[in-house]
Amino acid sequence: MLSFFCRFACLILLVSGSSACARHTDVSQSATFKEMNQKDPDKMTEKRTDTATFAAGCFWCVEVQFQQLEGVDTVISGYTGGHVANPDYKEVCTGTTGHAEACNIIYDPSKISYDELLSAFFTAHDPTQLNRQGNDIGTQYRSAVFYHNDEQKEKAEYYIRKLNEEHAYPSDVVTQVAPYEKFYQAEDYHQNYYNLNPNQGYCQMVIQPKLEKFKKVFGDKLKGRAAR
């Protein structure tokens, strides 16, 4: 796990360096950037957030892992990528809706980058397992990145290609890269699930071990790390 993280960190440096000029050009020429320059400078310092959407197996696991990271404001569990409107948990569990259990990760780009979130995503689960994570089996548990813009799409595809070229895993990464469309927030009892149900069997046997490993890898990126 640690050797993979180091290898992935190198990929982050590569893509950050190669795309910095492109990002600057896109932003500086955008209508949004020009409009911002015409606004009150004090308002430009207001907090802004962006969203990443990942599917990596059971959303209870994904949710609590990303909640640990400095710069992540909110994690919302839900369903996306399918063809059924307003699905509920039981419907999604049948595997017939096309939806994946996923999380909207709302974050502050000034504190954590999309590159770092991708690193966390590929570390948080096994992206070589097709339509499953461990004993959770079905298309609803597939590995997927649902991109919100072209830059997110390009980064996800770049990392997958590089991870496969570098043989970071014994098998090829099978993560789906698809456009973000409609996201349906899961039922209230699914939100913040691990923190509210730490003694539940699945939380103890599946989520907690994964969470501890995640914390070890991202120790320097955790919230409240100065107090540890």
Buried (B, 14 or more C-beta within 10 A) or exposed (E): EEEBBEBBEEBBEEBEEEBEEEEEEBEEEEEEEEEEEEEEEEEEEEEEBBBBBBBBBBBBBBBBBBBBBBBBEBBBBBBBBBEBEEBEEEBBBEBBBBBBBBBBBBBBEEBBBBBBBBBBBBBBBBBBBBBBBBEBEBBBBBBBBBBBEEBBBBBBBBBBEBBBEEEBBEEBBBBBBBEBEEBBEBEEEBBBBBEEBEEEEBBEEBBBEBBEBBBEBBEEBBEEEEEE
